[in-house]
Amino acid sequence: MKALPIPEIIAVIASLGLVVSSLMVTVMRNPVRSVLSLVLCFLFTTVLWLLLQAEFLSLVLIFVYIGAVMTLFMFVVMMLHVDRKMLTEKFVSYLPLGIVLLLVFVGIVGYALHGHHFPHVTRSLPHFPDHYNNTQVLGTHLYTQYVLPFEIASIILLVAILAAISLVFQGREPGTKAQRVKKQLQATKKNRLVIMDIKSEKP
Amino acid sequence: MISLTYYLALAGIVFGIALFGVVLNRKNVIVLLMCVELMLLAVNINFVAFAQFLHIQAGEMFVFFILAVAAAESAIALAILVLFYRQKQSINVDDMSSLKG
């Protein structure tokens, strides 16, 4: 008896899940559900990438995307009070255009992937030996050949942090109990400490 | 054995669904941004599939950089969105018409 093709079954399940959850991202009326289905999309993609033997990137997808970016989205969705009734109106009027665009795009992709347009499709996935380390290979490339793009990416992230903070931060409101370092450093013993004379009494 | 074409077709379908979402969601900019993230994810699937099937490590590096830039992009976009919400009390695309002549 032939053994079950387990990786293929997992891949088919994961890709079906990916398509369904990405449809849910677009169709869900509640933004919170959209965010959660996008998280589901990333999880299914992680499964697919693990099957493609790209372990490091799939873990990065979980840590960076689900852990950081999706949490950020969730924060913003929770922060903005959006009237849900207003969101549902005018939904249907764009539906035909959307479906036509979807069909046209998928048709173009299907045509482009058709046999003779695309000579590389016969290649198969390589089987790496047991001691192959995906993280090590990526790191070696990253710190030798791609050092400059790596540093530019870090600068882009720094600029993004500064831009996001400076855009949203409005300065401290009066009366909030935030730490004020300048005031703390200027404080001396004189304006904090009071020595009082208390008469001692017999109980 | 799963072929390269399978992954490319899957990425194409996901990208098409994201495009569909961009057209459909005219009321909520957050969902629009999420559809853009979905597009980037589809492109990343393409990159990883090509990198593994053609034995070129540069594809995986590209995915790494795309992830970094996408994180920066969504941070700034959400900051701008919060600013817009403070001004107009809505995140409707149709309300973003201040620059209309």
Contacts between the chains, C-beta under 8 A, distances in Angstrom:
chain1	res1	chain2	res2	distance
A	7	B	2	7.4
A	8	B	1	7.5
A	8	B	2	5.8
A	11	B	2	5.3
A	11	B	6	7.7
A	15	B	6	7.8
A	15	B	10	5.0
A	18	B	10	7.0
A	18	B	14	6.4
A	19	B	10	7.5
A	19	B	13	5.9
A	19	B	14	6.8
A	19	B	17	7.0
A	22	B	14	5.3
A	22	B	17	4.7
A	22	B	18	6.8
A	22	B	38	5.6
A	23	B	17	5.7
A	25	B	17	7.9
A	25	B	21	6.4
A	25	B	31	7.4
A	25	B	34	5.8
A	25	B	35	6.9
A	25	B	38	6.1
A	26	B	17	6.1
A	26	B	18	7.3
A	26	B	20	5.8
A	26	B	21	3.1
A	26	B	24	5.9
A	26	B	25	6.8
A	26	B	31	7.4
A	26	B	35	6.4
A	27	B	21	8.0
A	27	B	24	7.7
A	31	B	28	6.1
A	31	B	30	5.3
A	31	B	31	6.2
A	34	B	30	7.6
A	34	B	31	5.3
A	34	B	34	5.8
A	35	B	34	6.9
A	38	B	34	5.2
A	38	B	37	6.7
A	38	B	38	6.9
A	41	B	14	7.9
A	41	B	38	6.6
A	41	B	41	6.6
A	42	B	41	7.0
A	45	B	41	6.0
A	45	B	44	7.8
A	45	B	45	6.4
A	48	B	7	7.4
A	48	B	10	7.8
A	48	B	45	6.8
A	49	B	45	7.8
A	49	B	48	5.6
A	51	B	2	7.5
A	52	B	7	7.4
A	52	B	48	5.6
A	52	B	49	6.3
A	52	B	52	4.7
A	53	B	52	6.1
A	54	B	48	5.0
A	54	B	51	7.3
A	54	B	52	6.3
A	54	B	60	6.1
A	54	B	63	8.0
A	56	B	60	7.9
A	57	B	48	6.3
A	57	B	60	6.0
A	57	B	63	5.5
A	57	B	64	7.0
A	60	B	64	7.3
A	60	B	67	6.4
A	61	B	67	7.4
A	64	B	67	5.9
A	64	B	71	6.3
A	65	B	67	7.1
A	65	B	71	8.0
A	68	B	71	6.7
A	69	B	37	7.4
A	69	B	70	7.4
A	69	B	71	5.5
A	69	B	74	5.4
A	72	B	74	6.6
A	72	B	75	6.6
A	72	B	78	6.1
A	73	B	30	6.8
A	73	B	33	7.5
A	73	B	34	6.6
A	73	B	74	7.2
A	73	B	78	7.1
A	76	B	30	6.4
A	76	B	78	4.8
A	76	B	81	6.5
A	76	B	82	6.6
A	77	B	30	5.8
A	79	B	82	6.9
A	80	B	30	7.7
A	80	B	81	7.7
A	80	B	82	7.3
A	80	B	85	5.0
A	80	B	91	6.1
A	82	B	28	6.9
A	82	B	90	7.7
A	82	B	91	6.2
A	83	B	90	7.9
A	86	B	27	6.7
A	86	B	90	7.6
A	86	B	92	7.2
A	87	B	27	4.6
A	87	B	28	5.6
A	88	B	27	7.9
A	89	B	27	7.4
A	90	B	26	6.4
A	90	B	27	6.8
A	91	B	24	7.2
A	91	B	27	7.5
A	94	B	23	5.6
A	94	B	24	5.3
A	94	B	26	6.2
A	95	B	24	6.6
A	97	B	23	5.6
A	98	B	19	8.0
A	98	B	20	4.5
A	98	B	21	7.8
A	98	B	23	4.1
A	98	B	24	4.6
A	99	B	20	7.1
A	101	B	16	7.7
A	101	B	19	5.6
A	101	B	20	6.3
A	101	B	23	5.7
A	102	B	16	4.7
A	102	B	17	6.7
A	102	B	19	6.6
A	102	B	20	4.2
A	105	B	12	7.3
A	105	B	15	7.0
A	105	B	16	4.1
A	105	B	19	5.8
A	106	B	12	6.2
A	106	B	13	5.9
A	106	B	16	4.6
A	109	B	8	7.5
A	109	B	9	6.6
A	109	B	12	3.2
A	109	B	13	7.6
A	109	B	15	7.8
A	109	B	16	7.2
A	110	B	9	6.9
A	110	B	12	7.4
A	113	B	5	5.3
A	113	B	8	5.6
A	113	B	9	5.8
A	113	B	12	7.5
A	118	B	5	7.3
A	120	B	4	6.5
A	120	B	53	7.2
A	120	B	54	6.6
A	121	B	3	5.9
A	121	B	4	5.4
A	121	B	5	4.7
A	123	B	4	6.4
A	123	B	53	5.1
A	123	B	54	6.6
A	124	B	1	5.9
A	124	B	3	7.8
A	124	B	53	7.5
A	125	B	1	7.2
A	125	B	2	7.6
A	125	B	52	6.1
A	125	B	53	6.1
A	126	B	52	7.4
A	126	B	55	6.0
A	137	B	57	6.2
A	138	B	57	7.2
A	138	B	60	5.9
A	138	B	61	7.2
A	138	B	64	7.3
A	141	B	57	5.3
A	141	B	58	7.6
A	141	B	61	5.8
A	142	B	61	6.6
A	142	B	64	7.2
A	146	B	61	5.4
A	149	B	61	7.8
A	149	B	65	6.0
A	153	B	64	8.0
A	153	B	65	5.5
A	153	B	68	4.2
A	153	B	69	7.1
A	154	B	68	8.0
A	156	B	68	6.6
A	156	B	69	6.3
A	156	B	72	5.2
A	157	B	68	6.1
A	157	B	71	6.9
A	157	B	72	5.5
A	159	B	72	7.3
A	160	B	71	7.4
A	160	B	72	3.5
A	160	B	73	7.7
A	160	B	75	4.9
A	160	B	76	5.6
A	161	B	75	7.3
A	163	B	75	7.9
A	163	B	76	5.3
A	163	B	79	6.9
A	164	B	75	4.7
A	164	B	76	5.8
A	164	B	78	7.5
A	164	B	79	4.1
A	167	B	76	7.5
A	167	B	79	4.3
A	167	B	80	6.6
A	167	B	82	7.8
A	167	B	83	5.9
A	168	B	79	5.0
A	168	B	82	5.5
A	168	B	83	6.8
